[in-house]
Amino acid sequence: MGLESIIEVVDQEAFAIWFLIGAALVFFMQCGFAMVETGFTRAKNAGNIIMKNLMDFCIGAVMFIVLGFGLMMGEECLGGLVGMPTLGLLTDYTGNAENWSSFVSNLVFCATAATIVSGAMAERTKFAAYCIYSQLFRLLYIRLKPVGFGIPKVGL
């Protein structure tokens, strides 16, 4: 193993670790948004606000795994407008660390982006309506992301 190949491996792993550190910081932002929203609402709605933020991540993670990551990072189709959604990330466990760290980073960015908007809707919407809105917001986020908003595309 030559020096160039060692440097390349270290560079790839350092990139993946940096992505994961950034993802952890963005995930903490989601917790902060939940606390800010709770502080700006009446005490009787505190549980509802925390539940909305929790479900933002839980439902959003499932949707992102099943559909979102494939649309964002999959093989281009329809003239490059969307990616072909596959479950390749879940079936190919031997993929490189860049794909997994990119997946985690994009997952927390997608969840946190929906949480930011939830503060404006606090105490104004029912829980089910908010969950539906949150998933529609994710579809918009997923489409805008590869076009140039946020982290650059690291392909599958």
C-alpha positions as CSV (number, residue, x, y, z in Angstrom):
1,M,0.0,0.0,0.0
2,G,1.6,3.2,-1.2
3,L,1.6,6.6,0.5
4,E,-0.9,8.0,-2.0
5,S,-3.5,5.3,-1.2
6,I,-3.0,5.8,2.5
7,I,-3.5,9.6,2.2
8,E,-6.6,9.0,0.0
9,V,-8.2,6.6,2.6
10,V,-7.4,9.1,5.5
11,D,-8.9,11.9,3.5
12,Q,-12.1,10.0,2.8
13,E,-12.5,9.0,6.5
14,A,-11.8,12.5,7.7
15,F,-14.4,13.8,5.3
16,A,-16.9,11.3,6.7
17,I,-16.1,12.2,10.3
18,W,-16.4,15.9,9.6
19,F,-19.9,15.3,8.0
20,L,-21.0,13.4,11.1
21,I,-19.7,16.1,13.5
22,G,-21.7,18.6,11.5
23,A,-24.8,16.4,11.6
24,A,-24.6,16.1,15.4
25,L,-24.4,19.9,15.7
26,V,-27.4,20.3,13.4
27,F,-29.3,17.6,15.4
28,F,-28.7,19.7,18.6
29,M,-30.2,22.6,16.7
30,Q,-33.4,20.7,16.4
31,C,-33.5,20.3,20.2
32,G,-32.8,24.0,20.6
33,F,-35.7,24.8,18.3
34,A,-38.0,22.6,20.3
35,M,-37.0,24.4,23.5
36,V,-37.5,27.8,21.9
37,E,-40.9,26.9,20.6
38,T,-42.0,25.5,24.0
39,G,-40.8,28.7,25.6
40,F,-42.9,30.9,23.3
41,T,-46.1,28.9,23.8
42,R,-48.5,28.5,26.7
43,A,-47.6,25.9,29.3
44,K,-50.7,23.7,28.4
45,N,-49.3,23.2,24.8
46,A,-45.7,22.3,25.8
47,G,-46.3,18.6,25.4
48,N,-47.9,19.1,22.0
49,I,-44.9,21.2,20.8
50,I,-42.4,18.6,22.0
51,M,-44.4,15.8,20.4
52,K,-44.5,17.7,17.1
53,N,-40.7,18.0,17.1
54,L,-40.3,14.4,18.0
55,M,-42.6,13.2,15.3
56,D,-40.9,15.6,12.8
57,F,-37.8,13.5,13.2
58,C,-39.4,10.0,13.5
59,I,-41.8,10.2,10.6
60,G,-39.3,12.3,8.6
61,A,-36.6,9.7,9.1
62,V,-38.7,6.9,7.8
63,M,-39.8,9.0,4.8
64,F,-36.3,10.0,4.1
65,I,-35.0,6.5,4.2
66,V,-37.7,5.1,2.0
67,L,-38.0,7.9,-0.6
68,G,-36.0,11.0,0.1
69,F,-32.4,9.8,-0.1
70,G,-33.0,7.9,-3.3
71,L,-34.6,10.9,-4.9
72,M,-31.7,13.2,-3.8
73,M,-28.7,11.0,-4.4
74,G,-29.9,8.2,-6.7
75,E,-29.2,7.7,-10.4
76,E,-30.4,10.7,-12.4
77,C,-33.6,10.2,-14.4
78,L,-36.1,12.5,-16.1
79,G,-33.3,14.6,-17.5
80,G,-31.6,15.0,-14.1
81,L,-34.7,16.4,-12.4
82,V,-34.9,13.6,-9.8
83,G,-32.9,10.6,-8.8
84,M,-34.2,7.1,-9.2
85,P,-35.4,6.1,-5.7
86,T,-33.9,2.8,-4.6
87,L,-33.2,1.2,-1.3
88,G,-29.6,0.7,-2.2
89,L,-28.4,2.3,1.0
90,L,-30.2,-0.3,3.0
91,T,-29.2,-3.3,0.9
92,D,-25.5,-2.4,0.3
93,Y,-23.9,-2.4,3.8
94,T,-20.4,-2.4,2.4
95,G,-20.7,1.1,0.9
96,N,-18.1,3.6,1.7
97,A,-18.3,5.9,4.7
98,E,-19.0,9.0,2.6
99,N,-22.4,7.6,1.6
100,W,-23.4,6.8,5.2
101,S,-22.2,10.1,6.6
102,S,-23.8,12.0,3.7
103,F,-27.1,10.1,4.5
104,V,-27.0,11.0,8.2
105,S,-26.1,14.6,7.5
106,N,-28.9,15.0,4.9
107,L,-31.4,13.3,7.3
108,V,-30.8,15.7,10.1
109,F,-30.8,18.7,7.8
110,C,-34.1,17.6,6.4
111,A,-35.6,17.1,9.8
112,T,-34.3,20.3,11.2
113,A,-35.5,22.4,8.3
114,A,-39.1,21.2,8.9
115,T,-38.7,21.9,12.6
116,I,-37.7,25.5,12.0
117,V,-41.0,26.2,10.3
118,S,-43.0,24.5,13.0
119,G,-42.4,27.4,15.3
120,A,-44.6,29.6,13.2
121,M,-47.4,27.0,13.3
122,A,-47.2,26.4,17.1
123,E,-50.7,26.5,18.7
124,R,-52.3,27.1,15.3
125,T,-52.6,23.7,13.8
126,K,-53.8,20.2,14.8
127,F,-51.3,17.5,15.3
128,A,-52.4,15.4,12.3
129,A,-52.5,18.4,10.0
130,Y,-49.0,19.4,11.1
131,C,-47.6,15.9,10.4
132,I,-49.1,16.0,6.8
133,Y,-47.6,19.5,6.3
134,S,-44.2,18.3,7.6
135,Q,-44.0,15.5,5.1
136,L,-45.1,17.8,2.2
137,F,-42.3,20.2,3.3
138,R,-39.8,17.3,3.1
139,L,-40.7,16.7,-0.5
140,L,-40.0,20.3,-1.4
141,Y,-36.7,20.1,0.6
142,I,-35.7,16.9,-1.1
143,R,-36.2,18.4,-4.5
144,L,-34.4,21.7,-3.8
145,K,-31.4,20.1,-2.1
146,P,-29.5,18.7,-5.1
147,V,-30.2,21.8,-7.2
148,G,-27.8,23.8,-5.1
149,F,-29.2,24.5,-1.6
150,G,-27.0,23.0,1.2
151,I,-24.5,20.2,1.2
152,P,-23.1,19.2,-2.2
153,K,-24.2,15.9,-3.8
154,V,-22.0,13.0,-2.7
155,G,-23.2,10.2,-5.1
156,L,-24.2,6.7,-4.5
